[in-house]
Amino acid sequence: MVSQANNAFRFATLSEQGIEWTLKRNCSVTPAQLGYLYASLCLLSMGVAGFFWLQGATLVLPFAVLELMAVGTAFLVYARHATDNERICLLGGRLVVERETAGRLSRCEFAREWVRVEPRQDAGQLIEVRGGGQSVQVGRFVRSDLRPVLAREIRLALRGA
């Protein structure tokens, strides 16, 4: 039965506890790798700037510092959002939606019987999960053409099929 249910889900992971969807950004560089890259860029740039400063070109060093500050700011913005994700778990009678954005975690729990999963009517919009007076939008990290597939999977799992 697990292999048959496994074929029904494209995005989900099945376990003994329940069904889980983990949706995250497709990042080619982790924040740690980005830190090492930035450190090596700083060493190289400051080495070149220091060499030219010693040769008498004193304005090279301040401009190198400004450049590294601008690149560092861009890297920091990227690194803050590199680990953003959405996790949807169906555990027994509860549907739990956790969203992490820039290091902040938000969590909503829904009773399985009262959950409505609806792809928004506008093309390319997020999936809305509603129930018990709460509402949350998911699917940020799924291509817009695959969001209806994800919504169908969640509805199928909620029905217990």
N, C-alpha and C positions, 0 to 999 in steps of 0.2 A: 504494500500500500504506500510506503514511503517513496519508492521509486516512481510510482504512478503519480503521486501528488507532486513529486519533485519536477516532473515534466510539465505540470500545469503552471509552475512559477518560474518566471524569467529572472526576477530581481530578488526573490526571497531566499533565505537560508532556513532550512528546517532543522529543528533540534528536538530533543525529548521534552524540553520545557514549552516549546511553541514555535511560532514562525516569526522571523525577524527580517526586516528590510533595512539595510544600511546604505544610505545614499550619501556620497561625498564628492568633493571636487576632484577633478582629474589633474593633480599637480605633479609636475615632473621633478620638482626640487623640494625637498623637505626644509623646514625652517633651520634645522641644524646644518644642513649642507649649504644653505644660503648664508649662514653665519660664517662658515669657513671660507666661502667664496669672497665675502665682503672683507674679511680679515686679510686674505691674500691680496685682494685688490688694494686695500689700504697700504699694505707693506710695499707693494710695487709702485704705487702712485707716489707715496711719500719718499721712497728711495729716489725716484726720478726727479721729483721736485727738489729734494735736498741736494742732489747733484747739481742741478741748474742754479740753485740758490748759492751754492759754493762758487759757482762760475761767475756770479755777479748778476744773475737774472732774478732779482729779489721778488718780483711780482708773481713768479710761478708758484711759489709755496702757498700764498693766500688763496689763489684761484684753485689750486689742487685741494685745499681744505674745503672750500665751498662746493666743489664738485663732489667730494666724498660725502659731505653732509646731504646733498641732494640725492645722491644714489642711496645712501643709508636710509633716508626717509622713505624713498620708494620701496626699498627692500623691507622695511618695517611694516608698511601698509600691506604688502604682499604676504609677509609671514603671519600677520595677525589673522588673515582670512584663509590661509592655506589648509588649516585643519577644520574648517567649518564642515558640519555634517548634519544629517537628519537620520534618526533611528526610529523605526516604527516596529513595535513588538506586539504580537498577539499572544498573550499568556493567559490561558484559561478563559475567564470571562472578562478580561480587561484588554483594551487596546491602549498602549502607551506610546505617545509620540514625544520624542526628545529632539530638540534642535539646539545645536551649538553654533553660535555666531560670535566671532571675535573673542572667544574664550568664555562667553556667557552661555549658560545652559538654561533652557526653558523646557518645562515638562508639562504635558497634559495627559490625563487619564480619562478614558471613556468606558462606559459599560458596553459590552459587546452587543447587547440586544438593541441599544438605542443609537448606535453610530450610523451616520449617513456619510458616504464617501461620494463626492461629486466632482467630476472635472468641471471647472468653470466653463461657461458657455463661450466666452471669448477665446479665439484660437490662440494657443500658446500660453494660456493662463495656468496658474498652479492648481493643484488638487485641493479641495476643501474638505476637511474632516470635521463633522459637526456632531454634537450630542450632549445632552445634559446641560444645555445653556452655554457650552464652550464651543469654540471654533478655532481651528488652526489650519494654515495652508502649508502643504508639503510639495515636494517635487522640484525644488530649486536646482538640484544637481542631476536632473534627468532631462534629456532632450525633450523639447516640447512635443514632438511627434510621438514620443514613447510614454508620455504622461497618461493618456487614456489606457494604455496597457497596464501601467502600474495601478491605476484606479480600479480596473477590473480585477487584478490580482488581489488587492486588499478586500474588495467586496466578496470575491470568491472565498477567501480565507475566513471572512466574518460569517459567511453562511455555513461554514464547516464542511465545504465540499473538498 
